[in-house]
Amino acid sequence: MRVVPLTKPVEEKLLGSRRASSLDAHRVARRIVDDVRRRGDAALFAWTKRLDGLKLAPRNLWVNRAEFSQARKQVSRELIAAIDHAARNIRAVARRQKPPEWMVAVEPGVRAGQTVRPIQSVGCYLPGGRFSLVSTLLMTVIPAQEASVRQIVVTSPQPGAALLAAADRLGVRSVARVGGAQAIAALAYGTRSIPRVDKIFGPGNRFVTAAKQIVSTDCAIDMLAGPTEAVVMADQGNPRFIAADLIAQAEHDPDATALFVTTSAQLARAVAAEIDKQLDELPATNLARRSLGKQNGVLLAPNLQAAIRFVNRYAPEHLSLPRQARNLLPQIESAGSIFLGDWSAQTFGDYASGTNHVLPTNGAGRTRGGLSVADFAKCISVQEVSRAGARHLAPVASEFARAENLTAHARSVEVRL
């Protein structure tokens, strides 16, 4: 692994590479989305066979009860215990995230507040690829349940026993064997076999992310969560831990990004050497060995402020601040999820610490954080004005209405006087 000086051209190249890959994926996803929207099930099944090698039909699209039962028998007690443990933590965090209902007297006779209602139907997309991500099921379904969403539809290509056992533990029964951009299109527009939902959740590769962006004008989405991004920023720390975190996230996707940013040349060299060492210890087939390529590396910043500026511009999905770097937390403005201290492995956030691993990528961390219960709910404003309150507010509202030349607006309050 090379150590590269963090110069302006290097910074712009790293930021630009994400935009280029998004444009390429958008062209491919557009073709799939338009086809599914136009031809429904026929296109859905055709693209699934072409891209995933699965021959689907309405009769075998949905996982049946016998398959859920079989899955329960196939997985170990240890995995079930791990699922239950992670679910408890995720649910505990989710409950704290639920927006409260409230009312406040803003002035005599005028009360304003909000009531909270769940989205009625959601689609939870679970990435497939080499294997289905069991943890993503928990990360999307549990917040939906805590928000009291009525209909939860899960889609995942080739859902394995572990995923089905987890779905069973959560009480989820609607699991369809589709993935990719075609699954996003089916959830957004509906087909004869897949119901249309109000909002789509879940991460995916760059084609899934592009598909979500395309359908977002017709169906709400959580965020554009694309290929994994991991950044570690530190001048002091354990090179073994830092390298392990970067390699772990690179294991997710061939388009994953893993960067170490530091002002210490000595630590930069140590981490680069440790990355090479740990990669050699992995099986030759491990995706991290192929992912740690041109979009990954060790960046040597000229000073601390340059490092912080880059991190805030990059807005990484995962950001680790080991040891003394954790004191820099107040200066971090943009990141999906932050891991403080040497022992806070990013993998804990992927699975079991309770925070959500559906996180903004591709710079979206500059405007939002990770998935939460609030994404599954609607905060509806409520106001109640008494007769006395109307007398106080009418002159104010009338002045605004007439200034905007909206005579009927003014009359609607004046008539009450």
N, C-alpha and C positions, 0 to 999 in steps of 0.2 A: 504494500500500500504506500503510495507516494504522499509526501508532505508538500502541500501547495500553498504558496503565499496568498492570503486573502486580499487581492487587489480589486479595484473597481471592475475591470474586465471579467475577472473570475466570478465576481458577484453577479454581474449582469448575465453571464452565460448560464449560471445555475438557475436564476430566475426565469430566463428565457427558455430553457429546455422544457420546463413544465408547460409553457404556453404552446410550444411546437407540438408536443405529444398530444395535447388536448385537441388541437385542430385536426390532426390526423385521425384520432379516434372519433371525432364528431362526424366526419364524412361516412365512416363505416356504420356508426350507430344510426345515423339518419336513414340510411337505406333499410335497415332492419325495422326500425320503428314505423316508418311509413308503410312497409309491407304488412306488418301485423295489424296496424290500424285499418288498413284497407281490406285484408283478407281474413282477419280473425284467426280462428283455430288452425286453418289450413297453413297459414304462414308461421304460426307459433310452432306447430309440430314439424314443419319443414326445416326451420332454422335450428330447432333443437336437435334434429337428426344430423344436420350438416355440421354444426359446431360442437355438439356434445356426444354425438354418436348414439343417441337414445331414440328409439322408435316409440313414440307416444301416440295415444289415442284417448278419447274421453274416458274409456273404461279403465285405463291404468294411469291416468294423470294424477289422481289424488291417492295419497297413502291411505290404506284401509285399516280397520280396527285390528285385523289379524296381524298386520305388519307392526303395529304399535306393540301388540302383545309379544310378538316374537323378539322385538328389539329389547324389551325389558329383560328377557331371558338371556340375551346375548352379551350384555354389558356387565362389567364386574361391580361388586358392591362398593369397591373403592371409588370407581368413577361416579356412581350414584351419590356417594357421600360428598365427593368434590363438587358435583352439580348443586347439591342442596346447600353446601357451605357457601359457594359463590353466590347462589340465588339469594340467600339471606342477606349477604352484604350489599348486593346490588339493590335489593328491595329496601333496605334500611336507608341507603342514600337517596333512592328515588322518592321515598315518602317525604323526605325533607325538602325535596325540590318542588313539590306540588304547590302551585300558586294558591294563596289563600283568598277566600271570599271576605269582603269587608265593605262597610259603609261608614262615611264620615260626614258630619255636619259642616259644610263649607262656610255657611253663614245661616242666620236665623231663617228657618223655613225652607232651606235648600239642603238636600242630602244627596251625596254622590258616592259611587263605589263600583264594585265589580262582582259579578257572579261567574263561576267557573264551570264550564261544560266540556265533556270529552268530545273528541272527534269521533264520529259514528263508526267509520270503517277505515282500517289501515292495512297496508301491505308491508310485510317485513321480509326484505330481501336478504338472503343468506348466501354469501359467496361460495362457489363450488371449487373450481380449479382442481387441485390435486386431492382435496378432501373438503367436506363441508365443515364450516366453522361452528361448532357447537356453542362456543361462547357468544357468538353474535346473536344466536337465538335468545339467550338470556338478556343480552344488552338491549334488544329491541322489544321483546315481548313483555318483560317485567315492567318497564316504564309505561307501556300501553295498558297493562292490567292495573297498575297503580292509578292511572288516569281514568279508569273505568271505561275504556274503549269497548264498544259492544261487539264488533266483528274484527277479528284478527286473522288475516290470511298470510300464510308463510309460503314462500317459494324458494326452492333450492334444487339444483341439479343433482341427481343421485344422492339423496339424503341417506346417510349411513345409520347404523344401529345406534350409535352414540347420540346423534342428533335427534332421532325419533324417541329415544328414551328420555332425553331432556325435555322434548316437547310434551311427552306424556306426563312428566313430573310437574310441568307447568299447566297442564290441562288444555293444551293446544291440540286441536284435532284437524284443522284445515291446513294440510301441508301438500303443496303441489310440486311435482318433479320438473320444474323448469328454472332456467337461470339465464344469465346474460341480458343483453339489451332487449331480447324478445320477451323476457319475463317482465321487465319494466314497462314495456309497451302494453302488454296484456293487462297488467294491473292498472295502468293509467286510463285505458280506453275500454277495457272489458272485451271478452270474447264469449262465445257460446258456453265455454267451459270455465273461464276465469272471471269472477265478478269484478266489476270496476270498483276501485276504492277511492276514498277521499284524499288520502295522503300516503306516500311511499317512503319507507325508511330502510336504512341499512347501507353499508359500504360495499364497494366492488372495485373491479379493475377500471382502467380508463375508459373502456367501452360502456360499461354500466354507468359510470359517472356522466359520460356524454349523453347517454340515453335519458338519464334523469333530467339533465339540463334541457333536452329537447322537449320532453313531455311536460315540463314545469309550467308552461303556459296554459295547460289544460288540467293538470292534476298537481296538487301541492306535493312538495318533496321536503325532506328534512334538511339536507345540505348536499353539497357536491363533495362527497368523501371518496377520493380516488386512491391511487396507489400509496402505500405506507411511506411516511416520512419520519425519520428519527434524527434528532440533533442532540449532541451532548456539548455543553459549553463549560469549560473549567480550566483553571491554571494549575490546580492541584487535584489529585484524585488517584484512584487505583487503576492503572492501565488495563488490568485484566477485566475489571468490572465494566469500564468504558467500552472496551472492544466487544465484550459479550453482549452489551445492550445493542450496539450498532449492528452486529451480525444477526442477532435475534430478529430485529425488525426487517433486515434485508431478506430474511427467509420467507417473508410473506408473499413477495411479488417480484417478478423480473424487472419491473419498473420502479421498485422501491428505491428510496433515497436514504442514505445514512451518512451523516457528517459529524466530525468532531471539530469544534472550533476552540482555539486556545491561543494565548499569547506566549506560551512557554514552548520554546523549541525543543527542550529536553523531553517534556511530556509528549509533545507531538510525535517525536521519533519513537518514544516508548510505546505509544498507542498504535502507531502504524506497524511496528514490529509485532505487537501482540495480536493485531488483526490477522496478519499473515500467518502467525503461528496457530491461532485458533481455527482459521479456515482450513489449514492443512490437517487438522484433527477431525474435521467433519467428513462424512461419507462423500465420495465424489459426486453423488447424485443430489446432494443438498442444494437447494435453490440459492442459498446465500452465496455459494461459491461462484455462481454465475451473475448474481445481482450486484455484487460489489464491483461495479464497473465505472464507467465514465461519469455517472451522476453521483458518485460517492467518493469520500476521501477525507483527509485530515487537512484542515485549513489553519494556517498560521497567521493570525491577525496581528497588525502592527501595534495595536494597543487595545485596552479593554473596551473603550467606547466604540471602536470599529467593530468589535465582536458583537457587542450588544445591538448596535445598529443593524448589522446583518441579520441577527436572529429575529429582530422585530419586523424587518422587511420580509424575511423568508416565512415567518409565522408558521413554524413547523407543527406537524400533528403531535409529535411527542418531543418534549424538551426535558433533558436531565440537567440538574444543577448539583453536582456532587460536592461535598465538603464545603469549603469557604464560599464557593460560588452561589450557594443557597442564599447568601446575604444579598445577592443581586436581584432577588425576586421582585422588590418594588420597582425595578427598572424594566422588567419584562412586561411588555404591553400586548404582545400577540403570540399565542400558542394554543394548541388544542388541549393539551393536558401536560402538567408540569410535575416532575418527579424530583423530590428534594432529598439530598443526602446519598451517601454511598450505597445504602442498603435498599433504596427504593428502585428496584429493578423495573424497567418499563413493562416487563412481562406480568408483574403483579397487576398493573392497570389493565392489561389485556384480558385478564381472567377473573380476579378474585378480590381486589381491594375494595370494590364497590362502586368506584367511578366508572363512567361509561367509556367503552373503547370505540364507539362510533364518533369519530372526531373530524373536524374540518381539515382539509388538505388543500394543496395548490394555492395557498395564500388566503384561503377563506377564514383562517384563524384571525385575520385582522378585523373581522366584523362579527364573529360569533365564537362561542365555545362548543363543547361537546354536546351530544344528545342528552336530553333531560325530559322529565315528565311534562314540563311546560310545552314541549314540542307536540305532545299528544292532546293538549287541551286548548280551549279557547277562553280567553278572559273577556267577558262581555260587560261593557260598561252599563251601569244602572243609575238613573237619577230620579229623584222624587221631589217635586216642588209643591209646597203648600200655597194657599191663597195669599198669605202674608209674604211668602217668598217670591211669588210671582210679581207682587207690587215692587219688590226691591230689584228684581232682575229685568223687568220689562223695559225700563228706560235704557238700560245698558244694551240689551239685545236689539231694541228698536234703533238705537244710534248706529250700531254695526250694520244692521240690515239696510238702512236707508243710505249709509255711506257706500254700500256695495250695490245700490240700486235694486234691491230685492224687496219690493214693496209688499208682496204677499207674506214674506217672512215677518216683516214688521207688524202687519195686521194680525198675524196669528197669535202674537202676544198681546197686542193692544186690545183685541176683542175680548180678552179675558179680564180686562180692567173695566 
